[in-house]
Amino acid sequence: MLLMRISRCFARLREYQRRRYSRRQLLELDLHQLKDIGLSRVDAVREGRKPFWKE
């Protein structure tokens, strides 16, 4: 039971780290790259500035 909780906690931390990294990378894309993935600069900034704990 305790091991399962610890495992879930680490999984959540990894997910937070992944979100933080992805959102920072999104803020570094140029307009051409954003267009390729179907996002505007406004969309990218909105997503990129979200706290890591929010989906």
C-alpha distance matrix in Angstrom:
0.0 3.8 5.4 5.1 6.4 8.8 9.9 10.8 12.5 14.5 15.4 16.7 18.6 20.1 21.2 22.8 24.6 25.8 27.2 28.9 30.5 31.6 33.1 35.0 36.4 37.5 39.6 41.3 42.6 46.3 47.9 48.7 45.1 43.9 46.5 45.2 41.8 43.3 42.6 45.0 44.9 44.0 41.0 39.8 40.2 38.5 35.4 35.7 35.7 32.6 29.9 27.1 24.5 26.7 26.8
3.8 0.0 3.8 5.3 5.1 6.2 8.5 9.9 10.6 12.5 14.2 15.4 16.6 18.5 20.0 21.2 22.7 24.4 25.9 27.1 28.8 30.3 31.7 33.3 34.8 36.2 38.0 39.7 41.3 45.0 46.8 47.7 44.1 43.0 45.8 44.7 41.3 43.0 42.0 44.2 43.8 42.9 40.1 38.8 38.9 37.3 34.4 34.3 34.1 31.2 28.2 25.4 23.1 25.7 26.2
5.4 3.8 0.0 3.8 5.5 5.1 6.1 8.6 9.8 10.6 12.2 14.2 15.3 16.5 18.4 20.0 21.0 22.5 24.4 25.8 27.0 28.5 30.3 31.7 33.0 34.5 36.6 38.0 39.4 43.2 45.1 45.8 42.1 41.2 44.0 42.7 39.4 41.3 40.5 42.9 42.6 42.0 39.1 37.5 38.0 36.6 33.5 33.2 33.4 30.7 27.8 24.7 22.8 25.5 25.6
5.1 5.3 3.8 0.0 3.8 5.5 5.0 6.2 8.6 10.0 10.5 12.3 14.3 15.3 16.5 18.5 20.0 21.0 22.6 24.4 25.8 26.9 28.6 30.4 31.6 32.8 35.0 36.6 37.8 41.6 43.2 43.8 40.2 39.1 41.8 40.4 37.0 38.8 38.1 40.6 40.5 39.8 36.8 35.4 36.0 34.5 31.3 31.4 31.7 28.8 26.2 23.1 20.9 23.2 23.0
6.4 5.1 5.5 3.8 0.0 3.8 5.4 5.1 6.1 8.7 9.8 10.5 12.4 14.3 15.3 16.5 18.4 19.9 21.1 22.6 24.4 25.7 27.0 28.8 30.3 31.5 33.4 35.2 36.7 40.4 42.0 42.9 39.4 38.1 40.9 39.9 36.4 38.0 36.9 39.2 38.8 38.0 35.1 33.8 34.0 32.4 29.4 29.4 29.4 26.4 23.5 20.7 18.3 20.7 21.1
8.8 6.2 5.1 5.5 3.8 0.0 3.8 5.4 5.0 6.3 8.6 9.9 10.6 12.4 14.3 15.3 16.5 18.4 20.1 21.1 22.6 24.3 25.8 27.2 28.7 30.3 32.0 33.6 35.3 39.0 41.0 41.9 38.3 37.3 40.3 39.2 35.9 37.7 36.6 38.7 38.2 37.6 34.8 33.2 33.3 32.1 29.0 28.6 28.6 25.9 22.9 19.9 18.0 20.9 21.5
9.9 8.5 6.1 5.0 5.4 3.8 0.0 3.8 5.4 5.2 6.2 8.7 9.9 10.6 12.4 14.3 15.3 16.5 18.5 20.1 21.1 22.5 24.4 25.9 27.0 28.5 30.7 32.1 33.4 37.2 39.1 39.7 36.0 35.2 38.0 36.7 33.4 35.4 34.6 37.0 36.7 36.3 33.4 31.7 32.2 31.1 27.7 27.5 28.0 25.3 22.7 19.3 17.8 20.4 20.3
10.8 9.9 8.6 6.2 5.1 5.4 3.8 0.0 3.8 5.5 5.0 6.1 8.6 9.8 10.5 12.3 14.2 15.2 16.5 18.4 19.9 20.9 22.4 24.4 25.7 26.8 28.9 30.7 31.9 35.6 37.2 38.0 34.4 33.2 36.0 34.8 31.4 33.1 32.1 34.5 34.3 33.6 30.7 29.3 29.8 28.3 25.1 25.1 25.5 22.6 20.1 16.9 14.9 17.2 17.1
12.5 10.6 9.8 8.6 6.1 5.0 5.4 3.8 0.0 3.8 5.4 5.1 6.3 8.7 9.9 10.6 12.4 14.3 15.4 16.6 18.5 20.0 21.2 22.8 24.5 25.8 27.5 29.3 30.9 34.6 36.4 37.5 34.0 32.8 35.8 34.9 31.6 33.2 31.9 34.0 33.3 32.6 29.9 28.3 28.4 27.1 24.0 23.7 23.7 21.0 18.0 15.0 13.1 16.0 16.6
14.5 12.5 10.6 10.0 8.7 6.3 5.2 5.5 3.8 0.0 3.8 5.4 5.0 6.2 8.6 9.8 10.4 12.2 14.2 15.2 16.4 18.2 19.9 21.2 22.5 24.2 26.1 27.4 29.1 32.9 34.9 35.8 32.2 31.4 34.4 33.3 30.2 32.2 31.0 33.2 32.5 32.2 29.5 27.5 27.8 27.0 23.7 23.0 23.4 21.1 18.3 14.9 13.9 16.9 17.3
15.4 14.2 12.2 10.5 9.8 8.6 6.2 5.0 5.4 3.8 0.0 3.8 5.4 5.1 6.2 8.7 9.9 10.5 12.4 14.3 15.4 16.4 18.3 20.1 21.1 22.4 24.7 26.2 27.4 31.1 32.9 33.6 30.0 29.0 31.9 30.6 27.4 29.3 28.4 30.8 30.5 30.2 27.3 25.5 26.2 25.2 21.8 21.5 22.3 19.8 17.5 13.9 12.9 15.3 14.9
16.7 15.4 14.2 12.3 10.5 9.9 8.7 6.1 5.1 5.4 3.8 0.0 3.8 5.4 5.0 6.2 8.6 9.8 10.6 12.3 14.3 15.3 16.4 18.4 20.0 20.9 22.9 24.8 26.2 29.9 31.5 32.6 29.1 27.8 30.7 29.9 26.5 28.1 26.8 28.9 28.4 27.8 25.0 23.4 23.8 22.4 19.2 19.1 19.5 16.7 14.2 10.9 9.3 11.9 12.0
18.6 16.6 15.3 14.3 12.4 10.6 9.9 8.6 6.3 5.0 5.4 3.8 0.0 3.8 5.4 5.0 6.2 8.6 9.9 10.5 12.3 14.2 15.4 16.6 18.4 19.9 21.5 23.1 25.0 28.7 30.7 31.9 28.4 27.4 30.6 29.9 26.7 28.5 27.0 28.8 27.9 27.5 25.1 23.0 23.1 22.2 19.1 18.2 18.5 16.3 13.5 10.0 9.4 12.7 13.5
20.1 18.5 16.5 15.3 14.3 12.4 10.6 9.8 8.7 6.2 5.1 5.4 3.8 0.0 3.8 5.4 5.0 6.1 8.6 9.9 10.5 12.2 14.2 15.4 16.5 18.2 20.3 21.5 23.0 26.8 28.9 29.7 26.1 25.4 28.5 27.4 24.4 26.5 25.3 27.5 26.8 26.9 24.2 22.0 22.5 22.1 18.6 17.7 18.7 16.8 14.6 10.9 11.2 13.9 13.8
21.2 20.0 18.4 16.5 15.3 14.3 12.4 10.5 9.9 8.6 6.2 5.0 5.4 3.8 0.0 3.8 5.4 5.0 6.2 8.6 9.9 10.5 12.2 14.2 15.3 16.3 18.6 20.3 21.4 25.1 26.9 27.7 24.2 23.0 26.0 25.1 21.8 23.6 22.5 24.7 24.3 24.1 21.2 19.3 20.1 19.2 15.7 15.3 16.5 14.2 12.5 8.8 8.8 10.8 10.1
22.8 21.2 20.0 18.5 16.5 15.3 14.3 12.3 10.6 9.8 8.7 6.2 5.0 5.4 3.8 0.0 3.8 5.4 5.2 6.1 8.6 9.9 10.6 12.3 14.3 15.3 16.9 18.9 20.6 24.2 26.0 27.4 24.1 22.7 25.9 25.5 22.3 23.9 22.1 23.9 22.9 22.5 20.0 18.0 18.1 17.3 14.1 13.3 13.8 11.6 9.3 5.5 6.1 8.8 9.5
24.6 22.7 21.0 20.0 18.4 16.5 15.3 14.2 12.4 10.4 9.9 8.6 6.2 5.0 5.4 3.8 0.0 3.8 5.5 5.1 6.2 8.6 10.0 10.7 12.4 14.3 15.8 17.1 19.0 22.8 25.0 26.2 22.8 22.0 25.4 24.8 21.9 24.0 22.3 24.0 22.8 22.9 20.7 18.1 18.3 18.2 15.0 13.4 14.3 13.1 11.0 7.5 9.4 11.9 12.4
25.8 24.4 22.5 21.0 19.9 18.4 16.5 15.2 14.3 12.2 10.5 9.8 8.6 6.1 5.0 5.4 3.8 0.0 3.8 5.5 5.2 6.0 8.5 10.0 10.6 12.2 14.5 15.7 16.9 20.7 22.8 23.6 20.0 19.3 22.5 21.6 18.6 20.9 19.6 21.7 21.0 21.4 18.8 16.2 17.2 17.2 13.7 12.4 14.3 13.1 12.1 8.6 10.6 12.1 11.5
27.2 25.9 24.4 22.6 21.1 20.1 18.5 16.5 15.4 14.2 12.4 10.6 9.9 8.6 6.2 5.2 5.5 3.8 0.0 3.8 5.5 5.1 6.0 8.5 9.8 10.4 12.4 14.5 15.7 19.3 21.0 22.3 19.0 17.6 20.8 20.4 17.2 18.9 17.2 19.0 18.3 18.2 15.6 13.3 14.0 13.6 10.1 9.3 10.9 9.4 8.8 5.7 8.1 8.9 8.3
28.9 27.1 25.8 24.4 22.6 21.1 20.1 18.4 16.6 15.2 14.3 12.3 10.5 9.9 8.6 6.1 5.1 5.5 3.8 0.0 3.8 5.6 5.3 6.2 8.7 10.0 11.0 12.9 15.0 18.6 20.7 22.3 19.2 18.0 21.5 21.5 18.7 20.4 18.2 19.4 17.9 18.0 16.1 13.4 13.2 13.4 10.5 8.4 9.4 8.8 7.7 5.2 8.7 10.1 10.8
30.5 28.8 27.0 25.8 24.4 22.6 21.1 19.9 18.5 16.4 15.4 14.3 12.3 10.5 9.9 8.6 6.2 5.2 5.5 3.8 0.0 3.8 5.5 5.2 6.2 8.7 10.2 11.0 13.0 16.7 19.2 20.4 17.1 16.6 20.2 19.7 17.3 19.6 17.7 19.2 17.8 18.6 16.8 13.5 14.0 15.0 12.0 9.5 11.6 11.8 11.3 8.9 12.3 13.5 13.5
31.6 30.3 28.5 26.9 25.7 24.3 22.5 20.9 20.0 18.2 16.4 15.3 14.2 12.2 10.5 9.9 8.6 6.0 5.1 5.6 3.8 0.0 3.8 5.5 5.1 6.1 8.8 10.1 11.0 14.7 16.8 17.7 14.3 13.5 16.9 16.3 13.7 15.9 14.3 16.2 15.2 16.2 13.9 10.8 12.2 13.0 9.7 8.0 11.0 11.1 11.7 9.6 12.7 12.9 12.0
33.1 31.7 30.3 28.6 27.0 25.8 24.4 22.4 21.2 19.9 18.3 16.4 15.4 14.2 12.2 10.6 10.0 8.5 6.0 5.3 5.5 3.8 0.0 3.8 5.4 5.0 6.5 9.0 10.4 13.8 15.6 17.3 14.4 12.8 16.4 16.6 14.0 15.5 13.1 14.2 12.8 13.3 11.3 8.2 8.8 9.6 6.6 4.3 7.3 7.9 9.1 8.2 11.6 11.3 11.0
35.0 33.3 31.7 30.4 28.8 27.2 25.9 24.4 22.8 21.2 20.1 18.4 16.6 15.4 14.2 12.3 10.7 10.0 8.5 6.2 5.2 5.5 3.8 0.0 3.8 5.4 5.3 6.8 9.3 12.8 15.3 17.1 14.4 13.5 17.3 17.7 15.7 17.4 14.9 15.5 13.4 14.4 13.3 9.8 9.6 11.5 9.4 6.0 8.2 10.0 10.8 10.2 13.9 14.3 14.5
36.4 34.8 33.0 31.6 30.3 28.7 27.0 25.7 24.5 22.5 21.1 20.0 18.4 16.5 15.3 14.3 12.4 10.6 9.8 8.7 6.2 5.1 5.4 3.8 0.0 3.8 5.4 5.2 6.8 10.5 13.2 14.4 11.4 11.2 14.9 14.7 13.1 15.4 13.5 14.6 12.9 14.8 13.5 9.8 10.8 13.1 10.8 8.1 11.2 12.9 14.1 13.0 16.6 16.7 16.1
37.5 36.2 34.5 32.8 31.5 30.3 28.5 26.8 25.8 24.2 22.4 20.9 19.9 18.2 16.3 15.3 14.3 12.2 10.4 10.0 8.7 6.1 5.0 5.4 3.8 0.0 3.8 5.4 5.5 9.0 10.8 12.4 9.5 8.3 12.0 12.4 10.4 12.1 9.9 10.9 9.5 11.3 9.8 6.1 7.9 10.1 8.1 6.1 9.7 11.4 13.6 13.2 16.5 15.7 14.8
39.6 38.0 36.6 35.0 33.4 32.0 30.7 28.9 27.5 26.1 24.7 22.9 21.5 20.3 18.6 16.9 15.8 14.5 12.4 11.0 10.2 8.8 6.5 5.3 5.4 3.8 0.0 3.8 5.7 8.3 10.4 12.9 10.9 9.6 13.3 14.5 13.1 14.2 11.3 11.1 8.5 10.2 9.9 6.2 6.2 9.4 8.6 5.7 8.4 11.2 13.4 13.8 17.3 16.6 16.5
41.3 39.7 38.0 36.6 35.2 33.6 32.1 30.7 29.3 27.4 26.2 24.8 23.1 21.5 20.3 18.9 17.1 15.7 14.5 12.9 11.0 10.1 9.0 6.8 5.2 5.4 3.8 0.0 3.8 6.5 9.7 11.6 9.6 9.7 13.3 14.1 13.5 15.2 12.9 12.8 10.3 12.9 12.9 9.3 9.7 13.1 12.2 9.4 12.0 14.8 16.6 16.6 20.3 19.9 19.7
42.6 41.3 39.4 37.8 36.7 35.3 33.4 31.9 30.9 29.1 27.4 26.2 25.0 23.0 21.4 20.6 19.0 16.9 15.7 15.0 13.0 11.0 10.4 9.3 6.8 5.5 5.7 3.8 0.0 3.8 6.7 8.0 5.8 6.2 9.7 10.4 10.2 12.1 10.3 10.5 8.9 12.1 11.8 8.6 10.3 13.5 12.6 10.7 13.8 16.3 18.6 18.5 21.9 21.1 20.2
46.3 45.0 43.2 41.6 40.4 39.0 37.2 35.6 34.6 32.9 31.1 29.9 28.7 26.8 25.1 24.2 22.8 20.7 19.3 18.6 16.7 14.7 13.8 12.8 10.5 9.0 8.3 6.5 3.8 0.0 3.8 5.6 5.4 6.2 8.7 10.1 11.1 12.3 10.7 10.0 8.4 12.1 12.7 10.1 11.7 15.0 14.9 13.4 16.2 18.9 21.6 21.8 25.2 24.1 23.2
47.9 46.8 45.1 43.2 42.0 41.0 39.1 37.2 36.4 34.9 32.9 31.5 30.7 28.9 26.9 26.0 25.0 22.8 21.0 20.7 19.2 16.8 15.6 15.3 13.2 10.8 10.4 9.7 6.7 3.8 0.0 3.8 5.5 5.0 6.1 8.6 10.1 10.2 8.7 7.5 6.8 10.6 11.4 9.9 11.8 14.8 15.1 14.5 17.2 19.7 22.8 23.3 26.4 24.8 23.7
48.7 47.7 45.8 43.8 42.9 41.9 39.7 38.0 37.5 35.8 33.6 32.6 31.9 29.7 27.7 27.4 26.2 23.6 22.3 22.3 20.4 17.7 17.3 17.1 14.4 12.4 12.9 11.6 8.0 5.6 3.8 0.0 3.8 5.4 5.1 6.3 9.0 9.8 9.8 9.7 10.1 13.8 13.9 12.5 15.0 17.7 17.4 17.0 20.0 22.3 25.2 25.3 28.4 26.8 25.3
45.1 44.1 42.1 40.2 39.4 38.3 36.0 34.4 34.0 32.2 30.0 29.1 28.4 26.1 24.2 24.1 22.8 20.0 19.0 19.2 17.1 14.3 14.4 14.4 11.4 9.5 10.9 9.6 5.8 5.4 5.5 3.8 0.0 3.8 5.4 5.0 6.6 8.7 8.7 9.8 10.2 13.7 12.9 10.9 13.8 16.3 15.4 14.8 18.2 20.1 22.8 22.5 25.5 24.2 22.5
43.9 43.0 41.2 39.1 38.1 37.3 35.2 33.2 32.8 31.4 29.0 27.8 27.4 25.4 23.0 22.7 22.0 19.3 17.6 18.0 16.6 13.5 12.8 13.5 11.2 8.3 9.6 9.7 6.2 6.2 5.0 5.4 3.8 0.0 3.8 5.4 5.3 6.1 5.1 6.2 7.1 10.3 9.3 7.7 10.9 13.1 12.3 12.4 15.7 17.4 20.5 20.5 23.3 21.6 19.9
46.5 45.8 44.0 41.8 40.9 40.3 38.0 36.0 35.8 34.4 31.9 30.7 30.6 28.5 26.0 25.9 25.4 22.5 20.8 21.5 20.2 16.9 16.4 17.3 14.9 12.0 13.3 13.3 9.7 8.7 6.1 5.1 5.4 3.8 0.0 3.8 5.4 4.9 5.6 6.7 8.9 11.8 10.9 10.6 13.7 15.5 15.1 15.7 18.9 20.4 23.7 23.8 26.4 24.3 22.3
45.2 44.7 42.7 40.4 39.9 39.2 36.7 34.8 34.9 33.3 30.6 29.9 29.9 27.4 25.1 25.5 24.8 21.6 20.4 21.5 19.7 16.3 16.6 17.7 14.7 12.4 14.5 14.1 10.4 10.1 8.6 6.3 5.0 5.4 3.8 0.0 3.8 5.6 7.7 9.9 12.0 14.9 13.4 12.5 16.0 17.6 16.5 17.0 20.5 21.7 24.6 24.1 26.7 24.9 22.5
41.8 41.3 39.4 37.0 36.4 35.9 33.4 31.4 31.6 30.2 27.4 26.5 26.7 24.4 21.8 22.3 21.9 18.6 17.2 18.7 17.3 13.7 14.0 15.7 13.1 10.4 13.1 13.5 10.2 11.1 10.1 9.0 6.6 5.3 5.4 3.8 0.0 3.8 5.8 9.1 11.3 13.5 11.2 10.4 14.1 15.2 13.6 14.5 18.0 18.8 21.6 21.0 23.3 21.4 18.9
43.3 43.0 41.3 38.8 38.0 37.7 35.4 33.1 33.2 32.2 29.3 28.1 28.5 26.5 23.6 23.9 24.0 20.9 18.9 20.4 19.6 15.9 15.5 17.4 15.4 12.1 14.2 15.2 12.1 12.3 10.2 9.8 8.7 6.1 4.9 5.6 3.8 0.0 3.8 6.9 10.1 11.7 9.5 10.0 13.6 14.2 13.3 14.9 18.0 18.7 22.0 21.9 24.0 21.5 19.1
42.6 42.0 40.5 38.1 36.9 36.6 34.6 32.1 31.9 31.0 28.4 26.8 27.0 25.3 22.5 22.1 22.3 19.6 17.2 18.2 17.7 14.3 13.1 14.9 13.5 9.9 11.3 12.9 10.3 10.7 8.7 9.8 8.7 5.1 5.6 7.7 5.8 3.8 0.0 3.8 6.6 8.0 5.9 6.4 9.9 10.6 10.2 11.8 14.6 15.6 19.1 19.5 21.7 19.2 17.3
45.0 44.2 42.9 40.6 39.2 38.7 37.0 34.5 34.0 33.2 30.8 28.9 28.8 27.5 24.7 23.9 24.0 21.7 19.0 19.4 19.2 16.2 14.2 15.5 14.6 10.9 11.1 12.8 10.5 10.0 7.5 9.7 9.8 6.2 6.7 9.9 9.1 6.9 3.8 0.0 3.8 5.3 5.1 6.3 8.6 9.9 10.7 11.9 14.2 15.8 19.5 20.5 22.9 20.4 19.0
44.9 43.8 42.6 40.5 38.8 38.2 36.7 34.3 33.3 32.5 30.5 28.4 27.9 26.8 24.3 22.9 22.8 21.0 18.3 17.9 17.8 15.2 12.8 13.4 12.9 9.5 8.5 10.3 8.9 8.4 6.8 10.1 10.2 7.1 8.9 12.0 11.3 10.1 6.6 3.8 0.0 3.8 5.5 5.0 6.1 8.5 9.9 10.1 12.0 14.4 17.9 19.2 21.9 19.8 19.1
44.0 42.9 42.0 39.8 38.0 37.6 36.3 33.6 32.6 32.2 30.2 27.8 27.5 26.9 24.1 22.5 22.9 21.4 18.2 18.0 18.6 16.2 13.3 14.4 14.8 11.3 10.2 12.9 12.1 12.1 10.6 13.8 13.7 10.3 11.8 14.9 13.5 11.7 8.0 5.3 3.8 0.0 3.8 5.5 5.2 6.0 8.6 9.7 10.7 12.6 16.3 18.2 20.5 18.0 17.5
41.0 40.1 39.1 36.8 35.1 34.8 33.4 30.7 29.9 29.5 27.3 25.0 25.1 24.2 21.2 20.0 20.7 18.8 15.6 16.1 16.8 13.9 11.3 13.3 13.5 9.8 9.9 12.9 11.8 12.7 11.4 13.9 12.9 9.3 10.9 13.4 11.2 9.5 5.9 5.1 5.5 3.8 0.0 3.8 5.5 5.1 6.2 8.3 10.1 11.1 14.8 16.2 18.2 15.6 14.5
39.8 38.8 37.5 35.4 33.8 33.2 31.7 29.3 28.3 27.5 25.5 23.4 23.0 22.0 19.3 18.0 18.1 16.2 13.3 13.4 13.5 10.8 8.2 9.8 9.8 6.1 6.2 9.3 8.6 10.1 9.9 12.5 10.9 7.7 10.6 12.5 10.4 10.0 6.4 6.3 5.0 5.5 3.8 0.0 3.8 5.4 5.2 5.7 8.4 10.1 13.5 14.5 17.1 15.1 14.3
40.2 38.9 38.0 36.0 34.0 33.3 32.2 29.8 28.4 27.8 26.2 23.8 23.1 22.5 20.1 18.1 18.3 17.2 14.0 13.2 14.0 12.2 8.8 9.6 10.8 7.9 6.2 9.7 10.3 11.7 11.8 15.0 13.8 10.9 13.7 16.0 14.1 13.6 9.9 8.6 6.1 5.2 5.5 3.8 0.0 3.8 5.4 4.9 5.9 8.6 12.0 13.7 16.5 14.7 14.8
38.5 37.3 36.6 34.5 32.4 32.1 31.1 28.3 27.1 27.0 25.2 22.4 22.2 22.1 19.2 17.3 18.2 17.2 13.6 13.4 15.0 13.0 9.6 11.5 13.1 10.1 9.4 13.1 13.5 15.0 14.8 17.7 16.3 13.1 15.5 17.6 15.2 14.2 10.6 9.9 8.5 6.0 5.1 5.4 3.8 0.0 3.8 5.6 5.6 6.7 10.4 12.6 14.6 12.2 12.3
35.4 34.4 33.5 31.3 29.4 29.0 27.7 25.1 24.0 23.7 21.8 19.2 19.1 18.6 15.7 14.1 15.0 13.7 10.1 10.5 12.0 9.7 6.6 9.4 10.8 8.1 8.6 12.2 12.6 14.9 15.1 17.4 15.4 12.3 15.1 16.5 13.6 13.3 10.2 10.7 9.9 8.6 6.2 5.2 5.4 3.8 0.0 3.8 5.5 5.5 8.9 10.0 12.2 9.9 9.4
35.7 34.3 33.2 31.4 29.4 28.6 27.5 25.1 23.7 23.0 21.5 19.1 18.2 17.7 15.3 13.3 13.4 12.4 9.3 8.4 9.5 8.0 4.3 6.0 8.1 6.1 5.7 9.4 10.7 13.4 14.5 17.0 14.8 12.4 15.7 17.0 14.5 14.9 11.8 11.9 10.1 9.7 8.3 5.7 4.9 5.6 3.8 0.0 3.8 5.6 8.3 9.2 12.3 11.1 11.4
35.7 34.1 33.4 31.7 29.4 28.6 28.0 25.5 23.7 23.4 22.3 19.5 18.5 18.7 16.5 13.8 14.3 14.3 10.9 9.4 11.6 11.0 7.3 8.2 11.2 9.7 8.4 12.0 13.8 16.2 17.2 20.0 18.2 15.7 18.9 20.5 18.0 18.0 14.6 14.2 12.0 10.7 10.1 8.4 5.9 5.6 5.5 3.8 0.0 3.8 6.4 8.7 11.4 10.4 11.7
32.6 31.2 30.7 28.8 26.4 25.9 25.3 22.6 21.0 21.1 19.8 16.7 16.3 16.8 14.2 11.6 13.1 13.1 9.4 8.8 11.8 11.1 7.9 10.0 12.9 11.4 11.2 14.8 16.3 18.9 19.7 22.3 20.1 17.4 20.4 21.7 18.8 18.7 15.6 15.8 14.4 12.6 11.1 10.1 8.6 6.7 5.5 5.6 3.8 0.0 3.8 6.3 8.2 6.6 8.3
29.9 28.2 27.8 26.2 23.5 22.9 22.7 20.1 18.0 18.3 17.5 14.2 13.5 14.6 12.5 9.3 11.0 12.1 8.8 7.7 11.3 11.7 9.1 10.8 14.1 13.6 13.4 16.6 18.6 21.6 22.8 25.2 22.8 20.5 23.7 24.6 21.6 22.0 19.1 19.5 17.9 16.3 14.8 13.5 12.0 10.4 8.9 8.3 6.4 3.8 0.0 3.8 5.5 5.7 8.6
27.1 25.4 24.7 23.1 20.7 19.9 19.3 16.9 15.0 14.9 13.9 10.9 10.0 10.9 8.8 5.5 7.5 8.6 5.7 5.2 8.9 9.6 8.2 10.2 13.0 13.2 13.8 16.6 18.5 21.8 23.3 25.3 22.5 20.5 23.8 24.1 21.0 21.9 19.5 20.5 19.2 18.2 16.2 14.5 13.7 12.6 10.0 9.2 8.7 6.3 3.8 0.0 3.8 5.5 7.6
24.5 23.1 22.8 20.9 18.3 18.0 17.8 14.9 13.1 13.9 12.9 9.3 9.4 11.2 8.8 6.1 9.4 10.6 8.1 8.7 12.3 12.7 11.6 13.9 16.6 16.5 17.3 20.3 21.9 25.2 26.4 28.4 25.5 23.3 26.4 26.7 23.3 24.0 21.7 22.9 21.9 20.5 18.2 17.1 16.5 14.6 12.2 12.3 11.4 8.2 5.5 3.8 0.0 3.8 6.6
26.7 25.7 25.5 23.2 20.7 20.9 20.4 17.2 16.0 16.9 15.3 11.9 12.7 13.9 10.8 8.8 11.9 12.1 8.9 10.1 13.5 12.9 11.3 14.3 16.7 15.7 16.6 19.9 21.1 24.1 24.8 26.8 24.2 21.6 24.3 24.9 21.4 21.5 19.2 20.4 19.8 18.0 15.6 15.1 14.7 12.2 9.9 11.1 10.4 6.6 5.7 5.5 3.8 0.0 3.8
26.8 26.2 25.6 23.0 21.1 21.5 20.3 17.1 16.6 17.3 14.9 12.0 13.5 13.8 10.1 9.5 12.4 11.5 8.3 10.8 13.5 12.0 11.0 14.5 16.1 14.8 16.5 19.7 20.2 23.2 23.7 25.3 22.5 19.9 22.3 22.5 18.9 19.1 17.3 19.0 19.1 17.5 14.5 14.3 14.8 12.3 9.4 11.4 11.7 8.3 8.6 7.6 6.6 3.8 0.0
